[in-house]
């Protein structure tokens, strides 16, 4: 039977805070829209237009939010022939 020490609790809390990503409400809306339309792996990528239509946000705002989410490593961008594709990275 193991005991949990204060050091273990502090480490777990630190690890949890380090791996959490702070998202704005609009970024959360984008991620939820991507999950709703099935952009959850590399074989089901969606374009910014498709994501914007589902989220009911303007295209310029959607592209800026997608760039922010890529920088935060929440979503992944794939370059394709005509338009880039995006999907939510597994956590």
Secondary structure, DSSP 8 states (H G I E B T S, - for coil): -----HHHHHHHHHHHHHH-----HHHHHHHHHHHHTT--SGGG-B-HHHHHHHHT--HHHHHHHHHHHHHTTSEEEE--SSS-EEEE---
